[in-house]
Amino acid sequence: MLKEAHDFRDVSEALYELITPLGEKDYDRVTLFRDWTVNDVMQHLHFFNYVADLTLSDEEEFKRVYGKLKAIQEKSGSLVIATDEMLGGLKGIKLRDAWRDYYMAMADRFYAADPKQRLQWVGPSMSARSSISARLMETWSHAQEIYDLLGVERVEQDNIKSIAVMGMNTFGWTFKNREEEIPETVPHVRLTAPSGAIWEWNADNADDMIEGEAAEFCKVVTQTRNIADTSLKVEGDIATRWMSVAQCFAGPARNPPAPGTRHP
């Protein structure tokens, strides 16, 4: 059983509750993430939930659907345009409801899956556990754009631990993705979970250290906050460099938002 699937559902439900009061026009409001609208964010989450779910049952259909998306993206030069076309222009409240119906059923399918089942993806294959954890991470990080837009402070839960783990697991990849030498030593990371529990990695490293709230660490590794806009304590050259460019999501190397441009 995959607990992460229910964590994905719960994070999605929190976002659903946030956007439920919105009217149709609110979905056209522009967020601070690449000028994406609320519609753009929700289409992205819904479509990539769908293709991730396909990998559980029909790899050939996944390849066909994702290949079609990429062809439209290459022609239009825009992932947003391609996703909108793939979803037939589904927007607003109808999009919200379709997204919710889908993720609820999808969460149950992943919950019952073999955690070690290998699934095809746009990059290397991954386990079912990693796949649903990635959907949790994407939902949580893109939701932040809407929380910020609406001026709402999210109430965090310990279901973000999977995101912190992804942040730790992508330490080396963050540097490799930027064609930089991977440091031999991973910093000591000591995080306080929303519940007050302590999550800790690499405690034997006294030279490089990151300490603070787990939610802030997750915001940094998902690039929804600049490290300068958090209260995380960072010491050591390796830790400082990592936190300046940390990236736990796939794709080309990207830089975090500039200091002060995304606000708590």
ZIPEJO-V503146 format. One line per field, one symbol per residue. psi: psi as a letter, one per 40 degrees, with the letter a starting at -180 (. if undefined). Layout:
BEGIN
psi: ???
END
This chain:
BEGIN
psi: hgddddddddddddddddedeiidddeeihiegffiidddddddddddddddddeddgddddddddddddddddddehddddddddefehiadddddddddddddddddddeihdehhhiadbiiiiddddddddddddddddddddddefhhihiieeedddddddddedddddddefihhidhhihhhihideeihhiifeehedhihiahddddddddefeiideeiehhhiiddddddeeehheiiiihiiiiiheehi.
END
